[in-house]
């Protein structure tokens, strides 16, 4: 199944579990369990939810303002989570690099409050942020090569890379790039 359908199915199933939980008779601790998502443990860090949302909204605003490609940004941010020197790969994505630096400072302050080691955080981020997505211009190139020239090579390369979207594949780095502006 496509990832979006899997997410929708999981959301639907989670909603069903929530409805069933509401039908259960009241017992001690019942209301506390309903406030947490099914299967989630209570957060151990002290950062209030509002601070986390503010940090996320600030980031999304900066990404939109500077026309940053989300896929490239979040994949490169994985390396920055482990090593601040990796910010050098993130900065060129922004029109004004100081926009990222200001956010990254607040983000790192937030990360310092968490017990997770930086390498584990980076690995967890890589598991959910793909390096490769089916970008329209790459799919169009593959279709055009197959339809006009009977050349299925570009399609096969694209299919092979997209079969492992979370793996680093340096030989296919050009497939991760967004289309040229214009």
DODOTI-288241 format. One record per atom (N, C-alpha, C): residue in three letters; atom name; z, y, x. Coordinates in pm, whole numbers, plus 32768, in hexadecimal, padded with zeros to 4 digits. Layout:
+-----+----+------+------+------+
|   r |  a |    z |    y |    x |
+-----+----+------+------+------+
| ALA | CA |    Z |    Y |    X |
...
+-----+----+------+------+------+
***
This chain:
+-----+----+------+------+------+
|   r |  a |    z |    y |    x |
+-----+----+------+------+------+
| UNK |  N | 8000 | 7F8A | 8054 |
| UNK | CA | 8000 | 8000 | 8000 |
| UNK |  C | 8000 | 807C | 8058 |
| UNK |  N | 7FC5 | 80E7 | 8023 |
| UNK | CA | 7FC5 | 8164 | 806C |
| UNK |  C | 8054 | 8199 | 8075 |
| UNK |  N | 8077 | 81DD | 80E2 |
| UNK | CA | 80FF | 820E | 80F3 |
| UNK |  C | 812E | 8265 | 807F |
| UNK |  N | 80D5 | 82B8 | 8048 |
| UNK | CA | 8101 | 8310 | 7FDB |
| UNK |  C | 8124 | 82BF | 7F5F |
| UNK |  N | 80D8 | 8253 | 7F48 |
| UNK | CA | 80F7 | 81FF | 7ED4 |
| UNK |  C | 817A | 81B4 | 7EEB |
| UNK |  N | 8190 | 818B | 7F66 |
| UNK | CA | 820E | 8146 | 7F85 |
| UNK |  C | 8284 | 81A6 | 7F71 |
| UNK |  N | 8272 | 8223 | 7F99 |
| UNK | CA | 82DD | 8285 | 7F86 |
| UNK |  C | 82F4 | 829F | 7EF1 |
| UNK |  N | 8288 | 82A8 | 7EA4 |
| UNK | CA | 8297 | 82BF | 7E14 |
| UNK |  C | 82DC | 8248 | 7DD2 |
| UNK |  N | 82B8 | 81D0 | 7DFD |
| UNK | CA | 82F5 | 8158 | 7DC6 |
| UNK |  C | 838A | 8154 | 7DE8 |
| UNK |  N | 83AD | 8178 | 7E64 |
| UNK | CA | 8439 | 8179 | 7E8D |
| UNK |  C | 8487 | 81E2 | 7E3E |
| UNK |  N | 8448 | 8255 | 7E27 |
| UNK | CA | 848A | 82BE | 7DD9 |
| UNK |  C | 84A1 | 828D | 7D4A |
| UNK |  N | 843B | 824E | 7D10 |
| UNK | CA | 8448 | 821A | 7C88 |
| UNK |  C | 84B7 | 81B1 | 7C81 |
| UNK |  N | 84B9 | 8155 | 7CE2 |
| UNK | CA | 851F | 80ED | 7CE1 |
| UNK |  C | 85AA | 8128 | 7CF4 |
| UNK |  N | 85B4 | 818D | 7D4A |
| UNK | CA | 8634 | 81D0 | 7D5D |
| UNK |  C | 8663 | 8214 | 7CDE |
| UNK |  N | 8604 | 8251 | 7C94 |
| UNK | CA | 8627 | 8291 | 7C15 |
| UNK |  C | 8658 | 822A | 7BB0 |
| UNK |  N | 8617 | 81B5 | 7BAF |
| UNK | CA | 8643 | 814B | 7B54 |
| UNK |  C | 86D0 | 811D | 7B75 |
| UNK |  N | 86ED | 810F | 7BF6 |
| UNK | CA | 8775 | 80E8 | 7C1D |
| UNK |  C | 87D9 | 8151 | 7BF1 |
| UNK |  N | 87B2 | 81D1 | 7BFC |
| UNK | CA | 880A | 823C | 7BD2 |
| UNK |  C | 8827 | 8238 | 7B3D |
| UNK |  N | 87BE | 821A | 7AED |
| UNK | CA | 87D0 | 8210 | 7A5C |
| UNK |  C | 882C | 819B | 7A3B |
| UNK |  N | 8817 | 812A | 7A7E |
| UNK | CA | 886E | 80B6 | 7A65 |
| UNK |  C | 88FE | 80D7 | 7A89 |
| UNK |  N | 8910 | 8124 | 7AF6 |
| UNK | CA | 8997 | 8147 | 7B20 |
| UNK |  C | 89DB | 819F | 7AB8 |
| UNK |  N | 898E | 81F5 | 7A76 |
| UNK | CA | 89C7 | 824B | 7A10 |
| UNK |  C | 89F6 | 81FC | 7996 |
| UNK |  N | 89B7 | 818C | 797D |
| UNK | CA | 89DB | 8139 | 790A |
| UNK |  C | 8A57 | 80E4 | 7922 |
| UNK |  N | 8A7D | 80D5 | 79A0 |
| UNK | CA | 8AF2 | 8082 | 79C0 |
| UNK |  C | 8B71 | 80C4 | 798D |
| UNK |  N | 8BD3 | 8074 | 796C |
| UNK | CA | 8C52 | 80B0 | 7942 |
| UNK |  C | 8C92 | 80FB | 79B7 |
| UNK |  N | 8CDB | 8163 | 7996 |
| UNK | CA | 8D1F | 81B3 | 79FD |
| UNK |  C | 8D88 | 8162 | 7A44 |
| UNK |  N | 8D8B | 8172 | 7AC5 |
| UNK | CA | 8DF4 | 8136 | 7B14 |
| UNK |  C | 8E0F | 8191 | 7B8B |
| UNK |  N | 8E75 | 8176 | 7BD0 |
| UNK | CA | 8E9F | 81CC | 7C3E |
| UNK |  C | 8E31 | 81D9 | 7CA8 |
| UNK |  N | 8E12 | 8252 | 7CD2 |
| UNK | CA | 8DAF | 8269 | 7D3A |
| UNK |  C | 8D20 | 826B | 7D08 |
| UNK |  N | 8D0C | 8253 | 7C86 |
| UNK | CA | 8C85 | 824A | 7C4E |
| UNK |  C | 8C38 | 82CD | 7C5F |
| UNK |  N | 8C76 | 833C | 7C41 |
| UNK | CA | 8C33 | 83BE | 7C4A |
| UNK |  C | 8C0D | 83DE | 7CDA |
| UNK |  N | 8C62 | 83BA | 7D38 |
| UNK | CA | 8C43 | 83D4 | 7DC5 |
| UNK |  C | 8BC7 | 8388 | 7DF0 |
| UNK |  N | 8BB7 | 830D | 7DC3 |
| UNK | CA | 8B42 | 82BE | 7DE8 |
| UNK |  C | 8AC3 | 82F9 | 7DAE |
| UNK |  N | 8AC9 | 8331 | 7D37 |
| UNK | CA | 8A51 | 8369 | 7CFA |
| UNK |  C | 8A1E | 83E3 | 7D44 |
| UNK |  N | 8A77 | 842C | 7D87 |
| UNK | CA | 8A4B | 84A3 | 7DCF |
| UNK |  C | 89FE | 8481 | 7E4D |
| UNK |  N | 8A0E | 840B | 7E82 |
| UNK | CA | 89C5 | 83E2 | 7EFA |
| UNK |  C | 894D | 838F | 7ED0 |
| UNK |  N | 88E3 | 839A | 7F1E |
| UNK | CA | 886C | 8349 | 7F04 |
| UNK |  C | 8890 | 82B6 | 7F17 |
| UNK |  N | 8853 | 825C | 7ECA |
| UNK | CA | 8871 | 81CE | 7EDA |
| UNK |  C | 8859 | 81A0 | 7F6A |
| UNK |  N | 88B8 | 8157 | 7F9F |
| UNK | CA | 88A8 | 811F | 8025 |
| UNK |  C | 88CA | 817E | 8096 |
| UNK |  N | 88ED | 81FA | 8077 |
| UNK | CA | 890B | 825A | 80E2 |
| UNK |  C | 89A0 | 8260 | 80FB |
| UNK |  N | 89C1 | 826E | 8177 |
| UNK | CA | 8A4D | 827E | 819C |
| UNK |  C | 8A70 | 8312 | 819A |
| UNK |  N | 8AEE | 832C | 8193 |
| UNK | CA | 8B1E | 83B5 | 8195 |
| UNK |  C | 8B04 | 83F0 | 8220 |
| UNK |  N | 8AD8 | 846D | 8222 |
| UNK | CA | 8ABE | 84B1 | 82A2 |
| UNK |  C | 8B41 | 84C9 | 82EA |
| UNK |  N | 8B40 | 84B4 | 836B |
| UNK | CA | 8BB8 | 84C7 | 83BA |
| UNK |  C | 8BBB | 854E | 8400 |
| UNK |  N | 8B49 | 8595 | 8400 |
| UNK | CA | 8B4A | 8615 | 8446 |
| UNK |  C | 8B82 | 8682 | 83EB |
| UNK |  N | 8BA6 | 86F0 | 8428 |
| UNK | CA | 8BEB | 8758 | 83DD |
| UNK |  C | 8B8C | 87C4 | 83AA |
| UNK |  N | 8B0B | 87BB | 83C7 |
| UNK | CA | 8AAF | 8825 | 839D |
| UNK |  C | 8A9B | 8821 | 8306 |
| UNK |  N | 8AB4 | 8890 | 82C5 |
| UNK | CA | 8A9F | 8894 | 8234 |
| UNK |  C | 8A0B | 8884 | 8212 |
| UNK |  N | 89F4 | 884A | 819F |
| UNK | CA | 896B | 8831 | 8171 |
| UNK |  C | 8919 | 88B3 | 816D |
| UNK |  N | 8958 | 8921 | 8148 |
| UNK | CA | 8911 | 89A1 | 8142 |
| UNK |  C | 88D8 | 89CA | 81C9 |
| UNK |  N | 8923 | 89B1 | 8233 |
| UNK | CA | 88F1 | 89D3 | 82B9 |
| UNK |  C | 8877 | 897F | 82DD |
| UNK |  N | 887A | 8900 | 82B9 |
| UNK | CA | 8808 | 88A9 | 82D5 |
| UNK |  C | 878D | 88D5 | 8289 |
| UNK |  N | 87A0 | 88F8 | 820A |
| UNK | CA | 872F | 8926 | 81B9 |
| UNK |  C | 86F9 | 89AA | 81ED |
| UNK |  N | 8751 | 8A01 | 8217 |
| UNK | CA | 8726 | 8A82 | 824E |
| UNK |  C | 86D3 | 8A6D | 82CC |
| UNK |  N | 86FE | 8A14 | 8322 |
| UNK | CA | 86B5 | 89F5 | 839D |
| UNK |  C | 862B | 89BC | 837C |
| UNK |  N | 8625 | 8962 | 831A |
| UNK | CA | 85A5 | 8926 | 82F2 |
| UNK |  C | 8548 | 898E | 82B4 |
| UNK |  N | 857B | 89E1 | 825C |
| UNK | CA | 8529 | 8A49 | 821C |
| UNK |  C | 84F6 | 8AAD | 8283 |
| UNK |  N | 854B | 8ACF | 82E2 |
| UNK | CA | 8523 | 8B2B | 834B |
| UNK |  C | 84B0 | 8AEF | 839C |
| UNK |  N | 84BC | 8A70 | 83BE |
| UNK | CA | 8452 | 8A2E | 840A |
| UNK |  C | 83CF | 8A2D | 83BB |
| UNK |  N | 83D4 | 8A03 | 833F |
| UNK | CA | 835A | 89FA | 82EF |
| UNK |  C | 8319 | 8A84 | 82DE |
| UNK |  N | 8369 | 8AEB | 82D1 |
| UNK | CA | 8333 | 8B72 | 82CA |
| UNK |  C | 82EC | 8B99 | 834B |
| UNK |  N | 8328 | 8B77 | 83BB |
| UNK | CA | 82EA | 8B97 | 843D |
| UNK |  C | 8269 | 8B48 | 8451 |
| UNK |  N | 8269 | 8ACA | 8429 |
| UNK | CA | 81EF | 8A79 | 8437 |
| UNK |  C | 817E | 8AB5 | 83E3 |
| UNK |  N | 819C | 8AE0 | 836B |
| UNK | CA | 8136 | 8B1C | 8315 |
| UNK |  C | 8107 | 8BA2 | 834C |
| UNK |  N | 8164 | 8BF4 | 8377 |
| UNK | CA | 8143 | 8C7A | 83A9 |
| UNK |  C | 80E8 | 8C73 | 8424 |
| UNK |  N | 80FD | 8C0F | 8478 |
| UNK | CA | 80B1 | 8C05 | 84F5 |
| UNK |  C | 8042 | 8B9D | 84EE |
| UNK |  N | 8027 | 8B6A | 8476 |
| UNK | CA | 7FB9 | 8B0B | 845F |
| UNK |  C | 7FC0 | 8A93 | 84BC |
| UNK |  N | 8035 | 8A58 | 84C4 |
| UNK | CA | 804D | 89E6 | 851E |
| UNK |  C | 802C | 8965 | 84D5 |
| UNK |  N | 7FE5 | 890C | 8518 |
| UNK | CA | 7FC6 | 8888 | 84E2 |
| UNK |  C | 8047 | 8836 | 84DC |
| UNK |  N | 806E | 880C | 8465 |
| UNK | CA | 80EE | 87C7 | 8453 |
| UNK |  C | 80F4 | 8741 | 849D |
| UNK |  N | 8088 | 86F6 | 8498 |
| UNK | CA | 8089 | 8673 | 84DA |
| UNK |  C | 809F | 8681 | 8570 |
| UNK |  N | 8054 | 86DA | 85AF |
| UNK | CA | 8065 | 86EF | 8640 |
| UNK |  C | 80F0 | 8726 | 865E |
| UNK |  N | 811E | 8783 | 860D |
| UNK | CA | 81A0 | 87C0 | 8627 |
| UNK |  C | 820F | 8758 | 8624 |
| UNK |  N | 8217 | 870C | 85B8 |
| UNK | CA | 8288 | 86AF | 85AB |
| UNK |  C | 8280 | 863E | 8611 |
| UNK |  N | 8207 | 8616 | 8637 |
| UNK | CA | 81FD | 85AE | 869E |
| UNK |  C | 822A | 85E4 | 8725 |
| UNK |  N | 8203 | 865E | 8745 |
| UNK | CA | 822D | 869A | 87C5 |
| UNK |  C | 82C2 | 86BD | 87C4 |
| UNK |  N | 82F6 | 86DA | 874F |
| UNK | CA | 8384 | 86F8 | 8744 |
| UNK |  C | 83D9 | 867E | 8768 |
| UNK |  N | 83A2 | 8608 | 8756 |
| UNK | CA | 83E9 | 858C | 877B |
| UNK |  C | 8411 | 8590 | 880E |
| UNK |  N | 83B4 | 85B7 | 8863 |
| UNK | CA | 83D2 | 85BE | 88F2 |
| UNK |  C | 8437 | 862C | 890F |
| UNK |  N | 842F | 869B | 88C5 |
| UNK | CA | 848E | 8709 | 88D9 |
| UNK |  C | 851B | 86E2 | 88B1 |
| UNK |  N | 8526 | 8682 | 8857 |
| UNK | CA | 85AB | 8655 | 882D |
| UNK |  C | 85F3 | 8610 | 88A0 |
| UNK |  N | 85A7 | 85CE | 88F7 |
| UNK | CA | 85E2 | 8588 | 8969 |
| UNK |  C | 85EF | 85E1 | 89E3 |
| UNK |  N | 858E | 8639 | 89F6 |
| UNK | CA | 8589 | 8689 | 8A6F |
| UNK |  C | 8558 | 8716 | 8A4E |
| UNK |  N | 85AE | 877B | 8A59 |
| UNK | CA | 8586 | 8804 | 8A3A |
| UNK |  C | 850D | 8835 | 8A8A |
| UNK |  N | 84F6 | 87FD | 8AFF |
| UNK | CA | 8481 | 8826 | 8B4E |
| UNK |  C | 83FE | 8805 | 8B08 |
| UNK |  N | 8401 | 87A7 | 8AA9 |
| UNK | CA | 8389 | 8782 | 8A5F |
| UNK |  C | 835E | 87EF | 89FD |
| UNK |  N | 83AF | 8858 | 89F0 |
| UNK | CA | 8388 | 88C9 | 899C |
| UNK |  C | 8305 | 8906 | 89CB |
| UNK |  N | 82E4 | 88F4 | 8A4A |
| UNK | CA | 8268 | 892C | 8A80 |
| UNK |  C | 81ED | 88F3 | 8A38 |
| UNK |  N | 81F9 | 887A | 89FF |
| UNK | CA | 818A | 8840 | 89B3 |
| UNK |  C | 8185 | 8875 | 8924 |
| UNK |  N | 81F5 | 88A6 | 88F2 |
| UNK | CA | 81FC | 88DA | 8869 |
| UNK |  C | 81D1 | 896C | 8863 |
| UNK |  N | 81F4 | 89B9 | 88C6 |
| UNK | CA | 81DB | 8A4A | 88C6 |
| UNK |  C | 8149 | 8A71 | 88AB |
| UNK |  N | 80E6 | 8A2D | 88E6 |
| UNK | CA | 805B | 8A56 | 88CD |
| UNK |  C | 802E | 8A48 | 883B |
| UNK |  N | 8079 | 89FF | 87EA |
| UNK | CA | 8054 | 89F0 | 875E |
| UNK |  C | 806E | 8A70 | 870E |
| UNK |  N | 80C3 | 8AC7 | 8740 |
| UNK | CA | 80E9 | 8B42 | 86FB |
| UNK |  C | 8099 | 8BB8 | 872E |
| UNK |  N | 8079 | 8C15 | 86D3 |
| UNK | CA | 8037 | 8C92 | 86FB |
| UNK |  C | 8093 | 8CE2 | 8756 |
| UNK |  N | 8114 | 8CE3 | 8735 |
| UNK | CA | 8179 | 8D27 | 8784 |
| UNK |  C | 81E3 | 8CC0 | 87AD |
| UNK |  N | 81E3 | 8C95 | 8829 |
| UNK | CA | 8241 | 8C2D | 8855 |
| UNK |  C | 82D4 | 8C4E | 883C |
| UNK |  N | 82F7 | 8CCE | 8838 |
| UNK | CA | 8382 | 8CF4 | 881F |
| UNK |  C | 83B1 | 8CC8 | 8795 |
| UNK |  N | 8353 | 8CB8 | 8738 |
| UNK | CA | 8378 | 8C8A | 86B2 |
| UNK |  C | 83B3 | 8BFD | 86B9 |
| UNK |  N | 8379 | 8BA8 | 870C |
| UNK | CA | 83B0 | 8B21 | 871C |
| UNK |  C | 8432 | 8B25 | 876C |
| UNK |  N | 8435 | 8B74 | 87D5 |
| UNK | CA | 84AD | 8B79 | 8829 |
| UNK |  C | 8529 | 8B9F | 87D9 |
| UNK |  N | 851B | 8C01 | 8780 |
| UNK | CA | 858D | 8C2D | 872F |
| UNK |  C | 85BC | 8BBC | 86D4 |
| UNK |  N | 855E | 8B77 | 8695 |
| UNK | CA | 8585 | 8B08 | 863D |
| UNK |  C | 85C0 | 8A95 | 868E |
| UNK |  N | 8583 | 8A76 | 86FF |
| UNK | CA | 85B1 | 8A06 | 8752 |
| UNK |  C | 8640 | 8A1B | 8782 |
| UNK |  N | 8665 | 8A96 | 879C |
| UNK | CA | 86EE | 8AB3 | 87C6 |
| UNK |  C | 8751 | 8A8D | 8757 |
| UNK |  N | 8732 | 8AB3 | 86DC |
| UNK | CA | 878A | 8A90 | 866B |
| UNK |  C | 878A | 89F9 | 8653 |
| UNK |  N | 8716 | 89BC | 8662 |
| UNK | CA | 8709 | 892A | 864E |
| UNK |  C | 875D | 88DF | 86B5 |
| UNK |  N | 8756 | 8909 | 8731 |
| UNK | CA | 87A3 | 88C4 | 879A |
| UNK |  C | 8839 | 88D7 | 8786 |
| UNK |  N | 8861 | 894B | 8754 |
| UNK | CA | 88EE | 895F | 8736 |
| UNK |  C | 891A | 88FE | 86C9 |
| UNK |  N | 88C3 | 88E7 | 8669 |
| UNK | CA | 88E1 | 8888 | 85FD |
| UNK |  C | 88E6 | 87F9 | 8633 |
| UNK |  N | 888B | 87D6 | 868B |
| UNK | CA | 8887 | 8750 | 86C4 |
| UNK |  C | 8903 | 8733 | 8718 |
| UNK |  N | 8938 | 879A | 8756 |
| UNK | CA | 89AF | 8788 | 87AA |
| UNK |  C | 8A27 | 8759 | 8758 |
| UNK |  N | 8A26 | 8774 | 86D6 |
| UNK | CA | 8A95 | 874B | 867F |
| UNK |  C | 8A89 | 86B9 | 8653 |
| UNK |  N | 8A19 | 867A | 8670 |
| UNK | CA | 8A04 | 85EF | 8645 |
| UNK |  C | 8A28 | 858F | 86B6 |
| UNK |  N | 8A59 | 8518 | 8692 |
| UNK | CA | 8A7F | 84B8 | 86F9 |
| UNK |  C | 8A0A | 8468 | 8732 |
| UNK |  N | 8995 | 846D | 86F6 |
| UNK | CA | 8923 | 841C | 8723 |
| UNK |  C | 88F0 | 844B | 87AB |
| UNK |  N | 88DC | 83EF | 880A |
| UNK | CA | 88A5 | 8415 | 888C |
| UNK |  C | 8815 | 8448 | 887E |
| UNK |  N | 87EC | 84A5 | 88D5 |
| UNK | CA | 8766 | 84E0 | 88CA |
| UNK |  C | 86F4 | 8479 | 88CD |
| UNK |  N | 8700 | 8412 | 8920 |
| UNK | CA | 8695 | 83AE | 8929 |
| UNK |  C | 8689 | 8360 | 88A7 |
| UNK |  N | 86F9 | 8340 | 886A |
| UNK | CA | 86F7 | 82F8 | 87EA |
| UNK |  C | 86BC | 8350 | 877D |
| UNK |  N | 86DD | 83D1 | 877F |
| UNK | CA | 86A7 | 842F | 871E |
| UNK |  C | 860F | 8437 | 872C |
| UNK |  N | 85E1 | 8443 | 87A7 |
| UNK | CA | 8550 | 844D | 87BF |
| UNK |  C | 850A | 83CE | 8790 |
| UNK |  N | 8543 | 835B | 87AB |
| UNK | CA | 8508 | 82DC | 877E |
| UNK |  C | 8505 | 82D4 | 86E6 |
| UNK |  N | 856F | 8300 | 86A5 |
| UNK | CA | 8573 | 82FE | 8612 |
| UNK |  C | 850A | 835D | 85D9 |
| UNK |  N | 84FA | 83D0 | 8617 |
| UNK | CA | 8496 | 8430 | 85E8 |
| UNK |  C | 8409 | 83F9 | 85FA |
| UNK |  N | 83F0 | 83B4 | 8669 |
| UNK | CA | 836B | 837A | 8680 |
| UNK |  C | 8348 | 830F | 861A |
| UNK |  N | 83AF | 82CB | 85E7 |
| UNK | CA | 8395 | 8261 | 8584 |
| UNK |  C | 8367 | 8299 | 84FD |
| UNK |  N | 837E | 831A | 84E3 |
| UNK | CA | 8358 | 8353 | 8462 |
| UNK |  C | 82F2 | 83C4 | 846B |
| UNK |  N | 82CE | 83ED | 84E4 |
| UNK | CA | 826A | 8456 | 84F8 |
| UNK |  C | 81F1 | 841C | 853E |
| UNK |  N | 8184 | 8406 | 84F3 |
| UNK | CA | 8110 | 83C5 | 8530 |
| UNK |  C | 80CC | 841E | 8598 |
| UNK |  N | 8091 | 83DF | 85FA |
| UNK | CA | 8042 | 8426 | 865D |
| UNK |  C | 7FB4 | 843A | 8629 |
| UNK |  N | 7F89 | 83E0 | 85D2 |
| UNK | CA | 7EFF | 83E3 | 859E |
| UNK |  C | 7EFF | 83DA | 8507 |
| UNK |  N | 7EAC | 842F | 84CB |
| UNK | CA | 7E95 | 8429 | 843B |
| UNK |  C | 7DFF | 842B | 8425 |
| UNK |  N | 7DD0 | 83FF | 83B2 |
| UNK | CA | 7D3E | 8403 | 8399 |
| UNK |  C | 7D12 | 8492 | 837B |
| UNK |  N | 7CF3 | 84DC | 83E0 |
| UNK | CA | 7CC8 | 8568 | 83CF |
| UNK |  C | 7C3A | 856A | 8395 |
| UNK |  N | 7C24 | 85C5 | 8337 |
| UNK | CA | 7BA4 | 85C9 | 82EF |
| UNK |  C | 7B2D | 85D3 | 834C |
| UNK |  N | 7B33 | 8629 | 83B0 |
| UNK | CA | 7ABF | 863B | 8406 |
| UNK |  C | 7AA1 | 85BC | 8456 |
| UNK |  N | 7B05 | 856E | 8478 |
| UNK | CA | 7AEE | 84F0 | 84C0 |
| UNK |  C | 7AB5 | 8485 | 8463 |
| UNK |  N | 7AE7 | 8481 | 83E9 |
| UNK | CA | 7AB3 | 8421 | 8387 |
| UNK |  C | 7A22 | 8443 | 8367 |
| UNK |  N | 7A04 | 84C5 | 8356 |
| UNK | CA | 797A | 84EE | 833B |
| UNK |  C | 791E | 84C8 | 83AD |
| UNK |  N | 794B | 84D9 | 842A |
| UNK | CA | 78FA | 84B2 | 849D |
| UNK |  C | 78DC | 841C | 849A |
| UNK |  N | 7941 | 83CC | 847B |
| UNK | CA | 792E | 833B | 8476 |
| UNK |  C | 78CE | 8313 | 8406 |
| UNK |  N | 78DB | 8352 | 8393 |
| UNK | CA | 7882 | 8334 | 8322 |
| UNK |  C | 77F4 | 835F | 8343 |
| UNK |  N | 77E7 | 83D5 | 837D |
| UNK | CA | 7763 | 8409 | 83A1 |
| UNK |  C | 771E | 83AD | 8406 |
| UNK |  N | 7767 | 8380 | 846B |
| UNK | CA | 772D | 8327 | 84D0 |
| UNK |  C | 7700 | 82A4 | 8490 |
| UNK |  N | 774E | 826F | 8434 |
| UNK | CA | 772B | 81F1 | 83F3 |
| UNK |  C | 76B6 | 8202 | 8393 |
| UNK |  N | 76B8 | 826D | 8345 |
| UNK | CA | 7651 | 8280 | 82DE |
| UNK |  C | 75CB | 82AB | 8319 |
| UNK |  N | 75CC | 8304 | 8378 |
| UNK | CA | 754E | 833A | 83AD |
| UNK |  C | 7513 | 82E8 | 841F |
| UNK |  N | 756B | 82B4 | 8474 |
| UNK | CA | 7538 | 826E | 84EB |
| UNK |  C | 7555 | 81D9 | 84EA |
| UNK |  N | 75A2 | 81AC | 8489 |
| UNK | CA | 75C7 | 811E | 8486 |
| UNK |  C | 7628 | 80FA | 84F5 |
| UNK |  N | 766C | 815E | 852C |
| UNK | CA | 76CA | 814A | 859A |
| UNK |  C | 7758 | 8141 | 8561 |
| UNK |  N | 7791 | 80CB | 8562 |
| UNK | CA | 7817 | 80B8 | 852C |
| UNK |  C | 7883 | 80C4 | 8597 |
| UNK |  N | 785D | 80E2 | 8611 |
| UNK | CA | 78BC | 80F0 | 8680 |
| UNK |  C | 7929 | 8158 | 8665 |
| UNK |  N | 7903 | 81D3 | 863D |
| UNK | CA | 796C | 8238 | 8622 |
| UNK |  C | 79CB | 820C | 85B3 |
| UNK |  N | 7997 | 81C9 | 854E |
| UNK | CA | 79EE | 8199 | 84E2 |
| UNK |  C | 7A4E | 812F | 8516 |
| UNK |  N | 7A1D | 80D3 | 8568 |
| UNK | CA | 7A73 | 8069 | 859D |
| UNK |  C | 7ADF | 80A1 | 85F8 |
| UNK |  N | 7ABB | 8104 | 864A |
| UNK | CA | 7B1F | 8144 | 86A2 |
| UNK |  C | 7B89 | 8188 | 864D |
| UNK |  N | 7B5D | 81D4 | 85E8 |
| UNK | CA | 7BBB | 821A | 8591 |
| UNK |  C | 7C15 | 81B7 | 8547 |
| UNK |  N | 7BDC | 814C | 8514 |
| UNK | CA | 7C2B | 80E7 | 84CC |
| UNK |  C | 7C90 | 80A5 | 8528 |
| UNK |  N | 7C69 | 8088 | 85A4 |
| UNK | CA | 7CC6 | 804A | 8603 |
| UNK |  C | 7D3B | 80A7 | 8623 |
| UNK |  N | 7D1E | 8127 | 8636 |
| UNK | CA | 7D87 | 8188 | 8656 |
| UNK |  C | 7DE4 | 819A | 85DE |
| UNK |  N | 7DAA | 81A5 | 8568 |
| UNK | CA | 7DFB | 81BC | 84F0 |
| UNK |  C | 7E49 | 8140 | 84C5 |
| UNK |  N | 7E27 | 80CD | 84FB |
| UNK | CA | 7E75 | 8054 | 84DE |
| UNK |  C | 7EFE | 805A | 8521 |
| UNK |  N | 7F0A | 80AF | 8587 |
| UNK | CA | 7F8A | 80C1 | 85CF |
| UNK |  C | 7FA8 | 8156 | 85DC |
| UNK |  N | 7FBF | 819C | 856D |
| UNK | CA | 7FCB | 822E | 8572 |
| UNK |  C | 8046 | 8262 | 85BB |
| UNK |  N | 80AD | 8210 | 85CA |
| UNK | CA | 8128 | 823E | 860A |
| UNK |  C | 812C | 821F | 869F |
| UNK |  N | 80C9 | 81D6 | 86D1 |
| UNK | CA | 80C3 | 81B4 | 875F |
| UNK |  C | 8080 | 8225 | 87AC |
| UNK |  N | 80B1 | 823F | 8824 |
| UNK | CA | 806D | 829D | 887C |
| UNK |  C | 7FF0 | 8257 | 88B1 |
| UNK |  N | 7F7D | 8295 | 889D |
| UNK | CA | 7EFF | 825C | 88C9 |
| UNK |  C | 7EB2 | 82C9 | 8915 |
| UNK |  N | 7ED3 | 82DD | 8994 |
| UNK | CA | 7E98 | 834C | 89E0 |
| UNK |  C | 7DFF | 8349 | 89E5 |
| UNK |  N | 7DC6 | 82D2 | 89E2 |
| UNK | CA | 7D34 | 82C8 | 89E7 |
| UNK |  C | 7CF2 | 8300 | 8968 |
| UNK |  N | 7D3F | 8311 | 88FE |
| UNK | CA | 7D0A | 8344 | 8880 |
| UNK |  C | 7D46 | 83CB | 885B |
| UNK |  N | 7D7B | 8413 | 88BD |
| UNK | CA | 7DC0 | 8493 | 88A2 |
| UNK |  C | 7D65 | 84F5 | 8859 |
| UNK |  N | 7CE3 | 84EF | 8873 |
| UNK | CA | 7C87 | 854D | 8830 |
| UNK |  C | 7C86 | 8539 | 8798 |
| UNK |  N | 7CA8 | 84C2 | 8769 |
| UNK | CA | 7CA9 | 84A7 | 86D9 |
| UNK |  C | 7D21 | 84E5 | 8693 |
| UNK |  N | 7D85 | 850F | 86DE |
| UNK | CA | 7DFB | 854E | 86A4 |
| UNK |  C | 7DE8 | 85E4 | 868F |
| UNK |  N | 7D85 | 861D | 86CF |
| UNK | CA | 7D71 | 86AD | 86C9 |
| UNK |  C | 7D39 | 86DA | 8642 |
| UNK |  N | 7D69 | 874C | 8610 |
| UNK | CA | 7D33 | 8782 | 8592 |
| UNK |  C | 7CA8 | 87BC | 85AB |
| UNK |  N | 7C5E | 87DA | 8540 |
| UNK | CA | 7BDA | 8813 | 8555 |
| UNK |  C | 7BE2 | 889D | 8596 |
| UNK |  N | 7B78 | 88C1 | 85D9 |
| UNK | CA | 7B73 | 8945 | 8618 |
| UNK |  C | 7B73 | 89B1 | 85AB |
| UNK |  N | 7BBA | 8A1F | 85C2 |
| UNK | CA | 7BBC | 8A88 | 855B |
| UNK |  C | 7B30 | 8AC1 | 8545 |
| UNK |  N | 7B18 | 8AE5 | 84C9 |
| UNK | CA | 7A98 | 8B26 | 84AF |
| UNK |  C | 7A4D | 8AE5 | 8449 |
+-----+----+------+------+------+
***
